[in-house]
Amino acid sequence: MENKFDLSSFKRPCTVVLDTDTYNEIDDQFALLYSLYSPEDIRLAGVTAAPFHNNRSENYADGMEKSYQEICRILKMTGKEKDVPALRGSTGRLPDRHTPVESEAADFLIAQGAECAARGERFIICAIGALTNVASALLKAPELKEQSVVVWLGGHILSHSEAREFNLQGDVTASQTIFSCGVPLIQIPCFGVASDLQITLAELREQLPSNPVGNYLLEIFSDYMRYDENAPKVIWDISAVAAILRPEIFRWEIAPAPILTDNCTWQGEAAHVIKRAEKLDSKAIFDDLFAKIRKYANS
C-alpha cells in the first residue's frame, strides 16, 4: 500500500479541511460534529462551504451561502467559532476542466497545502459535497497534488449501472477533474458502501444527549423525516470522517482510477491508482460518533 493512501500512518492529530454542502440535508452536520469532537485524531484547520442546488436552495450560490451560514451556526453552537475558520466557497460549477472558480475556499486549500508542505506533511481534504472547491484549488495550484490527500464521499460502486448521485452530479466536471488529475484520492462510494449507515429518529433519540447539540440534531432530523420517525435515514457523510478516524474498520482496495464519462458512468481505467472503500462497519462508526458527542457536547 502506498503511504500516501495509508491514513493510519499520518501523524496524529492530522490536519484536515472539511469541504461540505452543510445545508443540503442533515447528515453534514453530523460529519462536522464528528470532526470537531475527534481532537485526538483531527486538527480541523477550517471548514469550507461547497455549492449545491436542490429544493433547499434557489441556485448553487444560494446553496453555498446557506451551507456557510449552517457551518457558522454549528461552530458557534460548539464554541469553536474562534478556533476553526469558516470560508465561503464557489458560487457556481466549473465551466470546463481547465478553468477554476475563484473562492475563499479554494485559496484556503492552497494556503493549507503550502503550510503543511513547509512542515513536511500532507493534509487531508475531507470532501462531502460537490468537488468544485477542491478541483478549483488543484487547477489553480497543481502542486496541491503533492501536498494533500482527498477523501471524498461520492459516486457509486463500480458495479452499479451509473455513477450518478448528488455529490458527483453537483459538478460532473469537477468530479472528472479529481479522478483524472492524479491527486491521491480515497473514495467512499455512496450506494453499496455509505448506504449502510442508516438510523431512525427513534434510535437517534436513544443515542443523543439532552443538550443544545443533541437537541439540534434531533430537531433537524425530525424536521427532515417528519413523515415517519421509524423510517431509516442514511447519514452518508460521517463515512468520510470515519475513513480518517478509523480506516481499519473499512475494507479497501487500491486499483486504477475509473474514467468518469459525461453521462456519469464509469468507463475504462486511468494510469494512476486510487483507494476505494468496499465495505464499512456501520455499527462501529455510529458507536464512535455518539460516544464522542456524549463526551464532548457538554464540555
N, C-alpha and C positions, 0 to 999 in steps of 0.2 A: 504493500500500500504506500502510495506517495505521501510524504509527510505533510504536504500542503492540504491534503484531504483529511488528515488524522487530527480532528479537533481535540481529542483526548490528550494529545501531546502538547497542546498550546499552554503556555504559562498562564496560570490562573491567578486572579481573575482576568479573562480575555477581554480585549477591547471590542465592543460591539456597538454598531449603529443600527437601530431598528427603523426600517422604512415601511410605513404602514398606512393603509387606507382606513383609518380607525373608525370612521363613521359609516362605512359601507354596510355593516350589520352589527353584530355584537361580540364576535369572537376575538377581534383585535384587542379589545380592552383586556380580555383575559391574558393575551400574549404579552401586552405591555406590562401588566402587573407581574406576570411570571418573570419577566426580565428584571424589573425593579426589585423584586423580592428574592433575587438569587445573587446577592453581593459577593458571595464566596467564589462564584464562577464567572460572573459577568460584571464588567465595568461598563455601564451604559453611558457611552460618550455623548449620545444625542439621539433624538427621535425625529425623523423626517416624515413629512406628510405626503403620501402618494395620491395622485389623482384617481378619481373613479366617477362613473356615471351610471346611475340606475334610478329606481323610483325614490331614492332618498337624496337625490341631488338634481339640480337643474342642468348641469353640464359638468365637464371634467374640472374646470376651475372651481366651481362651487363645491364639488366633492372634495377637492383638495383642501379648500378653506374650512369646510365642516370637519374634516379629519384633523386639521391643525388645531381647531378650537377644542375638539374632543381630547387630543393629546394634552393640551394645556389644562383641561379640566381634570384629567387623571393625575397629572403631575402635581397640581395644586392640592388635590384630594389626599395625596400620599405625602405631601410636604417636600416633594423633590423638585419643585419648580425652579429653585435657585441652584440646584446641583446638576440638573440634566437639561440641556438646551433643547427647545423645540424649534424646528425650522420648516418654513413653507417650501413645498415642492413645486413640481411642474404644473402649469395650468392647462396643458393640453398634451397630446400624444406626439411621439416622434414623427416628423414629416417624412423621413426616409432613414436609411441605415447609415447615413453619414452626417446628419445634422442633429446636434444635441438641442434640447430645450433648456434654456437658461433658468436657473433657480438657485435659491439659497441652499437647498438640499444638495444639489449636485456639487456646488462649491464646497460645502461642508464635508462631503465624502472625499473629495480630492484633498482637502486640508488634513483630514484624519489619516489618509494614506501616507502623506508626507511625514506627519508626526510619528506614525508608527514605524515607517521605514527608517527614520532617524534613530529610533530605539532598537532597530534590528529585528522587528517583529511584524507579522501580518495582522491586520484587523479583520473582523468579521462583519459583513453587511448581511443582516438578517432581514430579508425582504418578504413581506407578507401581503403584497398587493401587486398592482401593475408595475412593470420594471422600468418605467420612464425615467425616474430619477437616477437609478443605478446605471442604465445604459447611457444616459446623458453624461454622467461623470466619466465613464470609461471612454466615450467618444472625445470628450474634452481633454482627458489626461490618460492616454493609453498605458502609461507606467503604472496606473492603478491595478492593472492585471497582476503585477508582481508584488503588490502591496496588500492585497485583500483576498478574502475568500467570500464568495456569495453563497449564502444558504437561502434557498427560495422555495416557498410553497407555491406550486403552480403546475399546470398541465395534468395529465392523467398517466397511468401506467402505459407502457408501450403497446400492450396487447389490446387496449381499448380502441374502439373504432376511430376515435379522433382525440386530439389533444385539447380541444377547446373547453375551457372553463373560465370563470370570471376573471381571475388574475391574468391569465395568459391573453385572453381576448381583449382585456382592457387596453393593451398596447401590443399588438402582434409584432410590430416592427421592433419594439424594444426587446421582446422575448427572443426574436430571431437574432438580434444583436448579441444578447447574452450567451445564447447557445453556440454562436459561431465565432466569437472573438477570442476564445481560449482562456478567459478568466477561470480560475478554479471554481467550479460550480458544484454545489451539493443540492440536489433536487429532492424535494418531498412531493411526490405525486399526490393529487387530491383523491380522485376515485381510485380505490384499491389500496390506499395506504392511510392518508389522513382521515379518510371517511370512516375509519373505525372509531374515531374519537367522539362518540355520541353520549349525550347525557340528557336527562329530562329535568324539568323545573322541580319536580318533587324530589329528585335525587340531589339537585343543587341546594335546595333548602336544608337538606341534612348535612351538607358539607361546609357551607359558608358561615362565617361568624356573624353575629349580630352587631355590626359596627358600620360606619359610613361606607367603607369599601365593599363589605359583603352585601349591605343593603342596596348599594348602587348596582352591583352586578345582578342581583335578583330583580331589581326594577327594570333594567334594560332587557334582561332575558324574558321576563314575564310579559313586557310590552311587545316584544318581538314574536313571542309564542302564545299570544293571548287566546288563540282559538282552542288550544288543548295543552294543558300543563303536563299531560302524560306522554305527549309526542316527543320523540327524541330529536335533539338538535346537535349537529356536528359542530364542535368547537375547533375548526380547522387549524387556526393559526398557532395554537400552542405547540403544534408538531414541530415547527421550525425552531422555536426556542428550545424545546426538549432535545432537538438534534445537537444543539450546542452543549446543553447541560448534561444530558445522559445519552451520548451516542451509542453506548453499549447495549441499550435496550431496543435498538433498531437492528434489522437485518439489512445489510448494504451490499451493493455491487459496484464495482468500478468498470466502466465499459465506454466504448466510443460514444461521443455525444450524438444524439439523433439530430437529423436535419428537420427543422420545422418549416413546413410549407405555408404559403399564403392562405391556404384553405384550412389551416390549423390541423394538419395531420403530420404524423412522424413518417419521414421517408428517407431512407439511406442513413449513412453514418459519416461523421466528420473525422478528421485525422486525430484530433485530440480527445482525451477522455474526460468524463465527469463521474461524480459519485452520486448514486441514486438509491433512495430508500426503497426496499421491497416489502417491509413489514415493520410494524411498531407495536409496543406493548402499551395499549391504551390505559389499562388499569394503573400501571406504574407511573405513567405521565400524570394522570388525574390525581393519584395519591400524592405525588411530589408537589404539584400545583397547589392543592388545597392545604397541604401541610405548611407550605410557605405563606400562603395567605393568612392562615390562622396564626402563624408565628410572628409575621411582620406587620400585619394590618393594624395591630394595636400598639405598635412600638413607636 
